[in-house]
Amino acid sequence: MWEIFLKTLPFFAVIGLGYWAGRTRFFTEEATAYLTKFVFYFALSAMLFRFSATLELGSVLDWNFVSAYLAATLAVYLMATAVAIFRKLSIAEAAVEAQCAVIGNVGFLGVPMLSLLLGQEAIGPVIMVLSVDLIFFGSLIVVLITGSRDGRMRPAILKTVALGLIKNPMIVSITLGLIWSSYALPMPQPVDEFLTLLGAAATPGALFAIGASLASKSAERLSAALWLSSVKLILHPAAVAIAALLIWPVEPFAAGVMIAAAALPVAGNVYILAQHYRVAPQRVSASILISTAASVVTVAAVIAWIGTL
Protein backbone atom coordinates (compact mmCIF):
# COMPACT_ATOMS: atom_id res chain seq x y z
CA MET A 1 0.00 0.00 0.00
CA TRP A 2 2.74 2.47 0.99
CA GLU A 3 4.73 1.71 -2.16
CA ILE A 4 1.66 2.29 -4.35
CA PHE A 5 0.86 5.48 -2.45
CA LEU A 6 4.35 6.80 -3.19
CA LYS A 7 3.88 5.94 -6.89
CA THR A 8 0.55 7.79 -7.11
CA LEU A 9 1.75 10.72 -5.01
CA PRO A 10 3.61 12.52 -7.85
CA PHE A 11 0.40 12.60 -9.91
CA PHE A 12 -1.53 14.20 -7.07
CA ALA A 13 1.43 16.48 -6.31
CA VAL A 14 1.07 17.98 -9.80
CA ILE A 15 -2.66 18.41 -9.13
CA GLY A 16 -1.71 20.14 -5.87
CA LEU A 17 0.71 22.41 -7.69
CA GLY A 18 -2.03 23.38 -10.11
CA TYR A 19 -4.38 24.03 -7.18
CA TRP A 20 -1.79 26.32 -5.58
CA ALA A 21 -1.28 28.19 -8.85
CA GLY A 22 -5.02 28.70 -9.24
CA ARG A 23 -5.61 29.57 -5.59
CA THR A 24 -2.90 32.24 -5.56
CA ARG A 25 -4.14 33.60 -8.90
CA PHE A 26 -0.71 32.92 -10.43
CA PHE A 27 -2.82 30.94 -12.88
CA THR A 28 -6.07 32.78 -13.61
CA GLU A 29 -9.37 31.08 -14.46
CA GLU A 30 -8.92 32.23 -18.05
CA ALA A 31 -5.44 30.67 -18.18
CA THR A 32 -6.85 27.44 -16.73
CA ALA A 33 -9.60 27.40 -19.36
CA TYR A 34 -7.05 27.72 -22.17
CA LEU A 35 -4.76 25.07 -20.68
CA THR A 36 -7.74 22.73 -20.37
CA LYS A 37 -8.67 23.43 -23.98
CA PHE A 38 -5.11 22.67 -25.13
CA VAL A 39 -5.04 19.37 -23.23
CA PHE A 40 -8.57 18.37 -24.28
CA TYR A 41 -8.32 19.15 -27.99
CA PHE A 42 -4.62 18.57 -28.70
CA ALA A 43 -2.42 16.78 -26.14
CA LEU A 44 -4.92 14.22 -24.80
CA SER A 45 -6.37 13.66 -28.27
CA ALA A 46 -2.89 12.94 -29.63
CA MET A 47 -2.24 10.50 -26.79
CA LEU A 48 -5.58 8.71 -27.27
CA PHE A 49 -5.19 8.51 -31.04
CA ARG A 50 -1.68 7.07 -30.77
CA PHE A 51 -2.78 4.57 -28.10
CA SER A 52 -5.86 3.51 -30.10
CA ALA A 53 -3.90 3.19 -33.34
CA THR A 54 -1.74 0.49 -31.73
CA LEU A 55 -4.71 -1.56 -30.50
CA GLU A 56 -6.68 -4.26 -32.27
CA LEU A 57 -10.44 -3.73 -31.94
CA GLY A 58 -10.96 -7.47 -31.53
CA SER A 59 -8.61 -7.61 -28.56
CA VAL A 60 -10.11 -4.49 -26.95
CA LEU A 61 -13.83 -5.12 -27.45
CA ASP A 62 -14.63 -7.70 -24.77
CA TRP A 63 -18.40 -7.93 -24.30
CA ASN A 64 -18.02 -9.46 -20.84
CA PHE A 65 -15.93 -6.42 -19.92
CA VAL A 66 -18.51 -4.00 -21.33
CA SER A 67 -21.41 -5.88 -19.71
CA ALA A 68 -19.75 -5.98 -16.29
CA TYR A 69 -18.81 -2.31 -16.29
CA LEU A 70 -22.08 -1.07 -17.78
CA ALA A 71 -24.31 -3.19 -15.49
CA ALA A 72 -22.42 -2.28 -12.30
CA THR A 73 -22.25 1.40 -13.19
CA LEU A 74 -25.91 1.50 -14.16
CA ALA A 75 -26.86 -0.16 -10.86
CA VAL A 76 -25.01 2.53 -8.89
CA TYR A 77 -26.49 5.20 -11.18
CA LEU A 78 -30.03 3.97 -10.47
CA MET A 79 -29.34 3.77 -6.73
CA ALA A 80 -28.06 7.37 -6.65
CA THR A 81 -31.10 8.44 -8.69
CA ALA A 82 -33.47 6.66 -6.28
CA VAL A 83 -31.85 8.35 -3.27
CA ALA A 84 -32.13 11.74 -4.99
CA ILE A 85 -35.81 11.20 -5.78
CA PHE A 86 -36.42 10.03 -2.18
CA ARG A 87 -34.96 13.40 -1.11
CA LYS A 88 -37.60 15.01 -3.37
CA LEU A 89 -35.12 16.35 -5.92
CA SER A 90 -36.13 17.02 -9.53
CA ILE A 91 -35.31 14.56 -12.31
CA ALA A 92 -32.66 16.98 -13.60
CA GLU A 93 -30.96 17.20 -10.18
CA ALA A 94 -31.20 13.43 -9.75
CA ALA A 95 -29.53 12.94 -13.15
CA VAL A 96 -26.67 15.27 -12.20
CA GLU A 97 -26.16 13.57 -8.81
CA ALA A 98 -26.21 10.13 -10.48
CA GLN A 99 -23.58 11.37 -12.92
CA CYS A 100 -21.38 12.43 -10.00
CA ALA A 101 -21.82 8.96 -8.49
CA VAL A 102 -20.44 7.06 -11.48
CA ILE A 103 -18.44 9.27 -13.86
CA GLY A 104 -14.79 9.42 -12.85
CA ASN A 105 -11.98 11.52 -14.23
CA VAL A 106 -10.88 8.77 -16.61
CA GLY A 107 -9.83 11.08 -19.46
CA PHE A 108 -7.65 13.62 -17.65
CA LEU A 109 -6.48 11.46 -14.73
CA GLY A 110 -7.12 7.81 -15.54
CA VAL A 111 -5.58 7.56 -19.02
CA PRO A 112 -2.19 9.08 -18.11
CA MET A 113 -1.94 7.71 -14.57
CA LEU A 114 -3.16 4.13 -15.06
CA SER A 115 -1.16 3.64 -18.28
CA LEU A 116 2.01 4.65 -16.41
CA LEU A 117 1.28 2.82 -13.15
CA LEU A 118 -0.18 -0.39 -14.61
CA GLY A 119 1.66 -0.51 -17.93
CA GLN A 120 0.77 -0.12 -21.60
CA GLU A 121 -1.50 -3.17 -21.48
CA ALA A 122 -3.89 -1.12 -19.32
CA ILE A 123 -4.63 1.23 -22.21
CA GLY A 124 -7.26 -0.97 -23.89
CA PRO A 125 -9.42 -1.47 -20.76
CA VAL A 126 -9.13 2.22 -19.82
CA ILE A 127 -10.27 3.25 -23.30
CA MET A 128 -13.24 0.87 -23.06
CA VAL A 129 -14.30 2.41 -19.72
CA LEU A 130 -13.88 5.91 -21.14
CA SER A 131 -15.94 5.01 -24.21
CA VAL A 132 -18.83 3.62 -22.14
CA ASP A 133 -18.79 6.72 -19.91
CA LEU A 134 -18.79 9.14 -22.83
CA ILE A 135 -21.19 7.38 -25.18
CA PHE A 136 -23.77 5.86 -22.81
CA PHE A 137 -23.77 7.98 -19.65
CA GLY A 138 -22.74 11.19 -21.41
CA SER A 139 -25.81 10.80 -23.61
CA LEU A 140 -28.10 9.68 -20.77
CA ILE A 141 -27.71 12.86 -18.72
CA VAL A 142 -28.53 15.04 -21.73
CA VAL A 143 -31.65 12.98 -22.49
CA LEU A 144 -32.87 13.06 -18.88
CA ILE A 145 -32.32 16.78 -18.28
CA THR A 146 -33.68 17.89 -21.65
CA GLY A 147 -36.61 15.47 -21.51
CA SER A 148 -37.58 16.48 -17.97
CA ARG A 149 -37.64 20.14 -18.96
CA ASP A 150 -39.67 19.59 -22.12
CA GLY A 151 -42.01 17.15 -20.41
CA ARG A 152 -41.45 14.58 -23.14
CA MET A 153 -38.70 13.04 -25.26
CA ARG A 154 -38.47 14.89 -28.58
CA PRO A 155 -36.48 13.78 -31.65
CA ALA A 156 -34.41 16.97 -31.31
CA ILE A 157 -32.81 15.47 -28.20
CA LEU A 158 -31.20 12.76 -30.32
CA LYS A 159 -29.70 15.42 -32.57
CA THR A 160 -28.25 17.20 -29.52
CA VAL A 161 -26.77 13.94 -28.23
CA ALA A 162 -25.33 13.00 -31.64
CA LEU A 163 -23.72 16.41 -32.11
CA GLY A 164 -22.26 16.23 -28.61
CA LEU A 165 -20.64 12.87 -29.37
CA ILE A 166 -19.32 13.97 -32.76
CA LYS A 167 -17.79 17.14 -31.29
CA ASN A 168 -16.09 15.33 -28.39
CA PRO A 169 -12.38 15.11 -29.31
CA MET A 170 -11.80 12.09 -27.08
CA ILE A 171 -14.42 10.05 -28.91
CA VAL A 172 -13.17 11.28 -32.29
CA SER A 173 -9.52 10.49 -31.52
CA ILE A 174 -10.34 7.01 -30.16
CA THR A 175 -12.54 6.22 -33.18
CA LEU A 176 -9.97 7.44 -35.71
CA GLY A 177 -7.23 5.51 -33.92
CA LEU A 178 -9.20 2.26 -34.00
CA ILE A 179 -10.01 2.80 -37.69
CA TRP A 180 -6.30 3.36 -38.35
CA SER A 181 -5.50 0.15 -36.47
CA SER A 182 -8.22 -1.90 -38.19
CA TYR A 183 -6.70 -1.13 -41.59
CA ALA A 184 -3.22 -1.93 -40.25
CA LEU A 185 -1.95 1.38 -41.60
CA PRO A 186 1.73 2.06 -40.96
CA MET A 187 2.55 5.01 -38.72
CA PRO A 188 5.20 7.20 -40.41
CA GLN A 189 8.04 7.97 -38.03
CA PRO A 190 7.61 11.79 -38.16
CA VAL A 191 3.88 11.40 -37.38
CA ASP A 192 4.60 8.98 -34.54
CA GLU A 193 7.21 11.33 -33.06
CA PHE A 194 4.82 14.28 -33.43
CA LEU A 195 2.04 12.39 -31.60
CA THR A 196 4.47 11.20 -28.94
CA LEU A 197 5.77 14.71 -28.34
CA LEU A 198 2.32 16.29 -28.23
CA GLY A 199 0.83 13.44 -26.21
CA ALA A 200 3.61 13.74 -23.62
CA ALA A 201 2.13 17.11 -22.64
CA ALA A 202 -1.18 15.44 -21.75
CA THR A 203 -0.12 13.97 -18.40
CA PRO A 204 1.39 17.05 -16.69
CA GLY A 205 -0.99 19.41 -18.51
CA ALA A 206 -4.12 17.48 -17.54
CA LEU A 207 -3.06 17.04 -13.91
CA PHE A 208 -2.11 20.71 -13.56
CA ALA A 209 -5.39 21.77 -15.19
CA ILE A 210 -7.37 19.57 -12.77
CA GLY A 211 -5.70 21.26 -9.80
CA ALA A 212 -6.05 24.78 -11.18
CA SER A 213 -9.73 24.21 -11.94
CA LEU A 214 -10.31 22.89 -8.40
CA ALA A 215 -9.12 26.23 -7.03
CA SER A 216 -12.27 27.87 -8.35
CA LYS A 217 -14.55 25.21 -6.88
CA SER A 218 -16.40 25.73 -3.60
CA ALA A 219 -17.19 23.21 -0.87
CA GLU A 220 -20.82 24.18 -0.33
CA ARG A 221 -23.60 21.60 0.16
CA LEU A 222 -21.17 19.38 2.07
CA SER A 223 -23.66 16.71 3.12
CA ALA A 224 -24.70 15.91 -0.46
CA ALA A 225 -21.10 16.21 -1.70
CA LEU A 226 -19.83 13.81 0.98
CA TRP A 227 -22.53 11.30 0.05
CA LEU A 228 -21.76 11.51 -3.68
CA SER A 229 -17.99 11.34 -3.09
CA SER A 230 -18.43 8.22 -0.95
CA VAL A 231 -20.55 6.58 -3.63
CA LYS A 232 -18.02 7.43 -6.33
CA LEU A 233 -14.88 6.39 -4.44
CA ILE A 234 -16.23 3.35 -2.57
CA LEU A 235 -19.56 2.01 -3.84
CA HIS A 236 -18.84 2.40 -7.55
CA PRO A 237 -15.54 0.43 -7.58
CA ALA A 238 -17.08 -2.13 -5.18
CA ALA A 239 -20.02 -2.71 -7.54
CA VAL A 240 -17.68 -2.96 -10.52
CA ALA A 241 -15.49 -5.44 -8.65
CA ILE A 242 -18.50 -7.68 -7.87
CA ALA A 243 -19.68 -7.56 -11.50
CA ALA A 244 -16.24 -8.11 -13.07
CA LEU A 245 -15.03 -10.81 -10.69
CA LEU A 246 -18.23 -12.71 -9.85
CA ILE A 247 -21.13 -12.03 -12.23
CA TRP A 248 -19.47 -11.49 -15.64
CA PRO A 249 -15.97 -12.87 -15.02
CA VAL A 250 -13.37 -10.72 -16.75
CA GLU A 251 -9.69 -11.53 -17.21
CA PRO A 252 -8.07 -10.54 -13.86
CA PHE A 253 -5.77 -7.80 -15.18
CA ALA A 254 -8.52 -6.15 -17.24
CA ALA A 255 -10.89 -6.44 -14.27
CA GLY A 256 -8.31 -4.73 -12.08
CA VAL A 257 -7.92 -1.85 -14.53
CA MET A 258 -11.72 -1.50 -14.71
CA ILE A 259 -11.97 -1.36 -10.90
CA ALA A 260 -9.14 1.20 -10.69
CA ALA A 261 -10.86 3.36 -13.31
CA ALA A 262 -14.12 3.15 -11.35
CA ALA A 263 -12.29 4.33 -8.22
CA LEU A 264 -11.28 7.67 -9.78
CA PRO A 265 -12.77 10.91 -8.41
CA VAL A 266 -15.72 12.77 -9.96
CA ALA A 267 -14.93 14.06 -13.46
CA GLY A 268 -14.69 17.75 -14.24
CA ASN A 269 -16.97 17.43 -17.26
CA VAL A 270 -19.90 16.72 -14.89
CA TYR A 271 -19.45 20.27 -13.59
CA ILE A 272 -19.39 21.61 -17.16
CA LEU A 273 -22.74 19.91 -17.84
CA ALA A 274 -24.22 21.07 -14.52
CA GLN A 275 -23.09 24.63 -15.25
CA HIS A 276 -24.39 24.48 -18.83
CA TYR A 277 -27.85 23.28 -17.78
CA ARG A 278 -27.77 25.31 -14.51
CA VAL A 279 -28.53 22.26 -12.39
CA ALA A 280 -26.78 22.04 -8.98
CA PRO A 281 -23.33 23.29 -10.11
CA GLN A 282 -22.24 24.05 -6.51
CA ARG A 283 -23.11 20.53 -5.40
CA VAL A 284 -21.09 19.07 -8.27
CA SER A 285 -18.23 21.47 -7.58
CA ALA A 286 -18.03 20.37 -3.95
CA SER A 287 -18.21 16.69 -4.98
CA ILE A 288 -15.27 17.11 -7.37
CA LEU A 289 -13.22 18.92 -4.72
CA ILE A 290 -13.89 16.43 -1.93
CA SER A 291 -13.58 13.27 -4.05
CA THR A 292 -10.32 14.45 -5.62
CA ALA A 293 -8.79 15.24 -2.22
CA ALA A 294 -9.91 11.90 -0.74
CA SER A 295 -8.76 9.94 -3.80
CA VAL A 296 -5.12 10.58 -2.88
CA VAL A 297 -5.61 7.75 -0.38
CA THR A 298 -8.50 5.73 -1.84
CA VAL A 299 -7.05 5.34 -5.35
CA ALA A 300 -3.74 4.11 -3.92
CA ALA A 301 -5.63 1.62 -1.74
CA VAL A 302 -7.63 0.29 -4.69
CA ILE A 303 -4.56 -0.03 -6.93
CA ALA A 304 -2.73 -1.84 -4.12
CA TRP A 305 -5.69 -4.23 -3.73
CA ILE A 306 -6.04 -5.03 -7.45
CA GLY A 307 -2.36 -5.96 -7.44
CA THR A 308 -3.37 -9.02 -5.41
CA LEU A 309 -5.91 -10.28 -7.99
C-alpha positions in Angstrom: 0.0 0.0 0.0 2.7 2.5 1.0 4.7 1.7 -2.2 1.7 2.3 -4.4 0.9 5.5 -2.4 4.4 6.8 -3.2 3.9 5.9 -6.9 0.6 7.8 -7.1 1.8 10.7 -5.0 3.6 12.5 -7.9 0.4 12.6 -9.9 -1.5 14.2 -7.1 1.4 16.5 -6.3 1.1 18.0 -9.8 -2.7 18.4 -9.1 -1.7 20.1 -5.9 0.7 22.4 -7.7 -2.0 23.4 -10.1 -4.4 24.0 -7.2 -1.8 26.3 -5.6 -1.3 28.2 -8.9 -5.0 28.7 -9.2 -5.6 29.6 -5.6 -2.9 32.2 -5.6 -4.1 33.6 -8.9 -0.7 32.9 -10.4 -2.8 30.9 -12.9 -6.1 32.8 -13.6 -9.4 31.1 -14.5 -8.9 32.2 -18.0 -5.4 30.7 -18.2 -6.9 27.4 -16.7 -9.6 27.4 -19.4 -7.1 27.7 -22.2 -4.8 25.1 -20.7 -7.7 22.7 -20.4 -8.7 23.4 -24.0 -5.1 22.7 -25.1 -5.0 19.4 -23.2 -8.6 18.4 -24.3 -8.3 19.2 -28.0 -4.6 18.6 -28.7 -2.4 16.8 -26.1 -4.9 14.2 -24.8 -6.4 13.7 -28.3 -2.9 12.9 -29.6 -2.2 10.5 -26.8 -5.6 8.7 -27.3 -5.2 8.5 -31.0 -1.7 7.1 -30.8 -2.8 4.6 -28.1 -5.9 3.5 -30.1 -3.9 3.2 -33.3 -1.7 0.5 -31.7 -4.7 -1.6 -30.5 -6.7 -4.3 -32.3 -10.4 -3.7 -31.9 -11.0 -7.5 -31.5 -8.6 -7.6 -28.6 -10.1 -4.5 -27.0 -13.8 -5.1 -27.5 -14.6 -7.7 -24.8 -18.4 -7.9 -24.3 -18.0 -9.5 -20.8 -15.9 -6.4 -19.9 -18.5 -4.0 -21.3 -21.4 -5.9 -19.7 -19.7 -6.0 -16.3 -18.8 -2.3 -16.3 -22.1 -1.1 -17.8 -24.3 -3.2 -15.5 -22.4 -2.3 -12.3 -22.3 1.4 -13.2 -25.9 1.5 -14.2 -26.9 -0.2 -10.9 -25.0 2.5 -8.9 -26.5 5.2 -11.2 -30.0 4.0 -10.5 -29.3 3.8 -6.7 -28.1 7.4 -6.7 -31.1 8.4 -8.7 -33.5 6.7 -6.3 -31.8 8.3 -3.3 -32.1 11.7 -5.0 -35.8 11.2 -5.8 -36.4 10.0 -2.2 -35.0 13.4 -1.1 -37.6 15.0 -3.4 -35.1 16.4 -5.9 -36.1 17.0 -9.5 -35.3 14.6 -12.3 -32.7 17.0 -13.6 -31.0 17.2 -10.2 -31.2 13.4 -9.8 -29.5 12.9 -13.1 -26.7 15.3 -12.2 -26.2 13.6 -8.8 -26.2 10.1 -10.5 -23.6 11.4 -12.9 -21.4 12.4 -10.0 -21.8 9.0 -8.5 -20.4 7.1 -11.5 -18.4 9.3 -13.9 -14.8 9.4 -12.8 -12.0 11.5 -14.2 -10.9 8.8 -16.6 -9.8 11.1 -19.5 -7.7 13.6 -17.6 -6.5 11.5 -14.7 -7.1 7.8 -15.5 -5.6 7.6 -19.0 -2.2 9.1 -18.1 -1.9 7.7 -14.6 -3.2 4.1 -15.1 -1.2 3.6 -18.3 2.0 4.7 -16.4 1.3 2.8 -13.1 -0.2 -0.4 -14.6 1.7 -0.5 -17.9 0.8 -0.1 -21.6 -1.5 -3.2 -21.5 -3.9 -1.1 -19.3 -4.6 1.2 -22.2 -7.3 -1.0 -23.9 -9.4 -1.5 -20.8 -9.1 2.2 -19.8 -10.3 3.3 -23.3 -13.2 0.9 -23.1 -14.3 2.4 -19.7 -13.9 5.9 -21.1 -15.9 5.0 -24.2 -18.8 3.6 -22.1 -18.8 6.7 -19.9 -18.8 9.1 -22.8 -21.2 7.4 -25.2 -23.8 5.9 -22.8 -23.8 8.0 -19.6 -22.7 11.2 -21.4 -25.8 10.8 -23.6 -28.1 9.7 -20.8 -27.7 12.9 -18.7 -28.5 15.0 -21.7 -31.7 13.0 -22.5 -32.9 13.1 -18.9 -32.3 16.8 -18.3 -33.7 17.9 -21.6 -36.6 15.5 -21.5 -37.6 16.5 -18.0 -37.6 20.1 -19.0 -39.7 19.6 -22.1 -42.0 17.1 -20.4 -41.4 14.6 -23.1 -38.7 13.0 -25.3 -38.5 14.9 -28.6 -36.5 13.8 -31.7 -34.4 17.0 -31.3 -32.8 15.5 -28.2 -31.2 12.8 -30.3 -29.7 15.4 -32.6 -28.3 17.2 -29.5 -26.8 13.9 -28.2 -25.3 13.0 -31.6 -23.7 16.4 -32.1 -22.3 16.2 -28.6 -20.6 12.9 -29.4 -19.3 14.0 -32.8 -17.8 17.1 -31.3 -16.1 15.3 -28.4 -12.4 15.1 -29.3 -11.8 12.1 -27.1 -14.4 10.0 -28.9 -13.2 11.3 -32.3 -9.5 10.5 -31.5 -10.3 7.0 -30.2 -12.5 6.2 -33.2 -10.0 7.4 -35.7 -7.2 5.5 -33.9 -9.2 2.3 -34.0 -10.0 2.8 -37.7 -6.3 3.4 -38.3 -5.5 0.1 -36.5 -8.2 -1.9 -38.2 -6.7 -1.1 -41.6 -3.2 -1.9 -40.3 -2.0 1.4 -41.6 1.7 2.1 -41.0 2.5 5.0 -38.7 5.2 7.2 -40.4 8.0 8.0 -38.0 7.6 11.8 -38.2 3.9 11.4 -37.4 4.6 9.0 -34.5 7.2 11.3 -33.1 4.8 14.3 -33.4 2.0 12.4 -31.6 4.5 11.2 -28.9 5.8 14.7 -28.3 2.3 16.3 -28.2 0.8 13.4 -26.2 3.6 13.7 -23.6 2.1 17.1 -22.6 -1.2 15.4 -21.7 -0.1 14.0 -18.4 1.4 17.1 -16.7 -1.0 19.4 -18.5 -4.1 17.5 -17.5 -3.1 17.0 -13.9 -2.1 20.7 -13.6 -5.4 21.8 -15.2 -7.4 19.6 -12.8 -5.7 21.3 -9.8 -6.1 24.8 -11.2 -9.7 24.2 -11.9 -10.3 22.9 -8.4 -9.1 26.2 -7.0 -12.3 27.9 -8.3 -14.6 25.2 -6.9 -16.4 25.7 -3.6 -17.2 23.2 -0.9 -20.8 24.2 -0.3 -23.6 21.6 0.2 -21.2 19.4 2.1 -23.7 16.7 3.1 -24.7 15.9 -0.5 -21.1 16.2 -1.7 -19.8 13.8 1.0 -22.5 11.3 0.0 -21.8 11.5 -3.7 -18.0 11.3 -3.1 -18.4 8.2 -0.9 -20.6 6.6 -3.6 -18.0 7.4 -6.3 -14.9 6.4 -4.4 -16.2 3.4 -2.6 -19.6 2.0 -3.8 -18.8 2.4 -7.6 -15.5 0.4 -7.6 -17.1 -2.1 -5.2 -20.0 -2.7 -7.5 -17.7 -3.0 -10.5 -15.5 -5.4 -8.6 -18.5 -7.7 -7.9 -19.7 -7.6 -11.5 -16.2 -8.1 -13.1 -15.0 -10.8 -10.7 -18.2 -12.7 -9.9 -21.1 -12.0 -12.2 -19.5 -11.5 -15.6 -16.0 -12.9 -15.0 -13.4 -10.7 -16.8 -9.7 -11.5 -17.2 -8.1 -10.5 -13.9 -5.8 -7.8 -15.2 -8.5 -6.2 -17.2 -10.9 -6.4 -14.3 -8.3 -4.7 -12.1 -7.9 -1.8 -14.5 -11.7 -1.5 -14.7 -12.0 -1.4 -10.9 -9.1 1.2 -10.7 -10.9 3.4 -13.3 -14.1 3.1 -11.4 -12.3 4.3 -8.2 -11.3 7.7 -9.8 -12.8 10.9 -8.4 -15.7 12.8 -10.0 -14.9 14.1 -13.5 -14.7 17.8 -14.2 -17.0 17.4 -17.3 -19.9 16.7 -14.9 -19.4 20.3 -13.6 -19.4 21.6 -17.2 -22.7 19.9 -17.8 -24.2 21.1 -14.5 -23.1 24.6 -15.2 -24.4 24.5 -18.8 -27.8 23.3 -17.8 -27.8 25.3 -14.5 -28.5 22.3 -12.4 -26.8 22.0 -9.0 -23.3 23.3 -10.1 -22.2 24.1 -6.5 -23.1 20.5 -5.4 -21.1 19.1 -8.3 -18.2 21.5 -7.6 -18.0 20.4 -3.9 -18.2 16.7 -5.0 -15.3 17.1 -7.4 -13.2 18.9 -4.7 -13.9 16.4 -1.9 -13.6 13.3 -4.1 -10.3 14.4 -5.6 -8.8 15.2 -2.2 -9.9 11.9 -0.7 -8.8 9.9 -3.8 -5.1 10.6 -2.9 -5.6 7.8 -0.4 -8.5 5.7 -1.8 -7.0 5.3 -5.3 -3.7 4.1 -3.9 -5.6 1.6 -1.7 -7.6 0.3 -4.7 -4.6 0.0 -6.9 -2.7 -1.8 -4.1 -5.7 -4.2 -3.7 -6.0 -5.0 -7.4 -2.4 -6.0 -7.4 -3.4 -9.0 -5.4 -5.9 -10.3 -8.0 
